[in-house]
Amino acid sequence: MLLYLYLLIFLIPNHCWSTTNTLEPIIVEGESIDESTTYQWDSRKQNGKIYLDQVKNLPSIDIQKSGGLGQPASLFYRGSKSGDTLIYLNDLLMNDPISTSGAVDFSSFPLIELDSITQINGPESLTFEKSSIGTILNLNTKKNSALNSSITLGYPLYRSVSVAHDGFFLSAHESKQISAADQREENLELDPYKTITFGTNRYYELNPKWLLKISGSATYSKADTDSRGGFRGDSLGTYTRTKLLQFGSTLETSTNFFEEIQFGLRTDFRDRFDNTLGNANFSSKTYSASTKIQKNFTYFQNQSGVYLTYNEGKSTDFNSRFKENLIALYSLLSLEAKNWKPSLSLRGDFTNSNQYISSSAQLSRFFLEKNIELFALSKVNQKIPTLYQLYSHYGNQRLRSEKFIGHELGLHLAVPYGKIKISAFSNKTTNLIDYDFLLSKYQNIGRSGAIGIELAAAFKLSSLISNETSLTYMHARDLNTKINLIRRPRLYGKTGIKFHLFSNLDTKTQLSYQGSRTDYHSTLFTIQKMPSYITLDQSANWRLSPNWRLELETKNLLNRKYQEISGYGTLGRSVLLTLESRFL
């Protein structure tokens, strides 16, 4: 079926496919108003199966998958929980408010061409719909009129297809993994994961002063954690089914006094059915409106705005319902002096559950010399509980917000052939929310902290060779018990080198290191030490013609046997073959 869908592109006339040869990724400086970094990818590297690989290349980002390609994954940023990082796709929030942690299921993302990923750690993070105590990643897709399509076949058992044209996209993929339950019962069957997504991301110029942005997607996914069940399975075929419908529109204009006035509307419908929890169904509907105003004067810029959000949902298994209102007010001020650019951001969030969140972040950037920049960042923030933590059968409406304090000090260096970032960071979170097995409810039961050093560098050594390296050393622990936090390695990093061998052939080799860390044993639920491991990935891109590209990727080239998450073994070496086309 996927192959038939892909073959439809042959009905399109053959035109030109222009390509560029750029460093992958390129670091582009963020504006002075925030401490952000935008990573842009070579336009020939478009297939969505590498979303996780692209995000994992960002400094201090650690992603651990529950099995093979396309499977659910946990994302950790500098020791924070996976739900503390906010993920936006075309400015639409992807974090799941009805999940246990508010995290993102990357495996359900549409498999379409990606234009850039912007990582935001500074004051500008408070101007988004929700306030983040980790980091914010905004993923942006292409908005051009070209017809792009790709098909990927992989071993073991991975396949995907995607078609995009004029801001619309359709994608589907299927992958299989070995679940923890299967390994425990020596049942090594491959359990399937399937997803299909249709969406759009388009800009319309109504007139020279008005711009309309429309984006949205509809996604259906199903994960089967024990497809056969029976004697060697843990149940008679357990699975999770998720439906997601998102739509957002933004209208922008300017006046003689304000540089930008923005009005936004957003809807979000989510439904999840999980028969591993006794046929549990949890759903929510979210409606939100926003207004943003930006005014620039000679010495400072200001952004101010408000978000109004209404949530309603239900849990049919326990017949519980909830409604929640949220008002978020924020203001971001950035001053500009000769060599000093301080910023200050203030935010207040009010909800009907009597939660009050005050947030502030400030950033000072000092330009010591033309090629040297010193930056200092402080962030005080709070995070409200997820809807599941508040209103599910296991919820607790008395939960307090998690409180976060973070600091960072570092240098940006422009050196011959590239750029380097060196920074030291520390953070502390109190009122941590976790599940209390004795009370069968979520409680504020912990404190955590992390300190570390980060190094990131990108070089273009010549027109033929480029390199990207990042390394993070971090100590993350529970401040109550003094025990290291699970799944947070002390040391992790990666380095990749890309060769532009011929005019139509590129190769890339990447070496990744994951240090030892602790995790819960998958069956005994005791703390165990997970060994370190090194993986080597190799890829080659061959431009067959101006319109066609062939890519061969080998992941875990050395066929290492390791587990990223306890109980979920990787399937060893994986080979992916992608055929991609681009027609104007």
Disulfide bonds with the S-S distance in Angstrom:
none
